[in-house]
Amino acid sequence: MKIALTVIVLQLLGVAAIIAEFIIPSFGLISVVAAALFVLSVYMVFTEVSTQMGYALLVADIFLVPAAVFVGAKVLEHSPVTLKKQLKSDDGATSQKIGLDHFLGLEGKAITDLRPSGVALLGEERIDVVTRGEYIEKESAITVISVTANSVIVKVAEYK
């Protein structure tokens, strides 16, 4: 009965070590300790109880370790070491430079070759622009066809 209690304690300590690895930055040291605890407990069962019980514990550990990892990830989710704040546009966070939308439909001139990105003069502003993949030569007339994220997308201007 003493061996059973020792094995159970080693298994529980292994699970606790896996969960602690998610919370305490140890660069894998705690994971090594957890693996050693599991190996020691399985070794003790194989040598002091029976081979069948050793295999049974090994199969149990195959399910126990991923469960401990899952629990550790959930604990980390609610841990104070994780970032709780989400960036939202309501709070002023934006991935797009404010004011690029007014370039939509505007015509200008390519200051550099657009291969497919480069610099263009739109109105009085030098703007980094991209094409949809085509090459546009320097000094070509261009039209802004889309503004997405931080990209101003242009094409060769069509004259009627």
N, C-alpha and C positions, 0 to 999 in steps of 0.2 A: 504494500500500500504506500510505503514511503517513496518508491520510485514513481508511482503514478502521480503523486502530489508534486514531485520535483519536475516531471515532464510537463504537467499542466502549468506550473509556475513559469518554466522556461518558454513555453508556447505563448503565454500571456505577455511575458516580458518582450518577446519577439514582436508581437502585434503592437505593443505600446511603443517599441522602438521604431517600427515602420511609421506609425502615426506621428511620432516625434520628429522624424526626418522631414516631414512636410512643414513643420512649424519652426524648428531650430535649424539655422543654416550650419551644416557640419561638413559640407563638401563630400558627402557620402560616407563619412566615418560611422554615423549611426546606422546606416544601411548595412555596413560590414558587421557591426555588432548584432543587428537583427538576424542577418544570415547565419552568423556563428551560433546564436541562441537556437535557431531552428535546426541547424545541423546537429548540434549537441543533443538536443532533445530526441531527434530521430535516431541518432547513434545509440543513445541510452536505451531506447525501446528495443532496437534491433539486438543489442548485446545482452540486455538484462531481462527482457520479457520474452519476446518471440519474434521470429521473422514475419509471421502473419500480422501481428500487431504493428510491427515496424512499417510494413507496406500500407496498412490501414492508416497509420499516422501520416505517411508520405502522401497518400491520396487526399487526406483531410487538409494537409498543408497546401496542396495544389489549389484548393478552393479557398483556404483561409488567407493566404498571402494576397491574392487579388482583392479579396473583400477588405482586407486591412488597407490596401492602397486606395481603394474607393472611399473608405471612411476617412482616410488621411486627406484626400483631396477635398472632401466635403468639409472637414474641419478647417482646412486651409482657406476655403471659401469664406468662412465666417471668422477667420482669425484677424487680429488687429494688424498683422503684417501685410495684409493684402490691401490693394487700392480700392477704396469704397466709392470714391467720387467718379461719376461718369460725366464726360464732357458732352454738353447739350447745347444746341444752338440757342435755346431760350436763355441760357446763362452767358451767351456771348461767344461761345466757341464756334469757330467756323473753319472749314478746310479750304474755303475759296476766298481769295482776296476780294474784299468789298469793292464793288464798283466795276467789275469786269463785264457785267451784263450790258452796259451801255455801248460796248464795242460791237454787239451783235448787228450784222447787216452793214456795218461801216466798211468803206473802201479805203485802201491805203496802198503803200508801196513797200516791197521787200527791200530792206536795207542790206541784208546778207543773203546768200544762197540759202534756200530752205531745203534741207536734206534729211529728213523732213522738218527739222526744227531750225529756227533761226530768229532773227530780229526783224521786225517790221515797224514802219512808221504809220500809225493810225491817228489821224488828226494831227495833234502836235506831240504825241507821246510815242516813245520807243517802247515797244512791247515784245516780249518773248512769245513767239507763236509757233504752231506746228501745223503740218498739213495732214491729210489722211493717208499719207505714205508716198505721195508723188513728190518729185523734185521740181522746185520752182526757182528760176534764176533770179539773181540780184537785179533790182530795179524793175521787176515785174509788178504790174498792178494786181492787187489781191483784194478779196472780199472775205470778211469774217462770216463764217457759216454756222458756227456753234461756239458756245462757251460752256465748258464742263469742268468741274473741280477747279484746278488752277491752270487749265489749258484754254488758250484762245486758238480755235481751229479755223484755218483759212484755206481758200482755193484761189486759183487764177480768176481774176475778174472777167466777167463776160460782158462785152459791150454790144449794144443793140444798134 
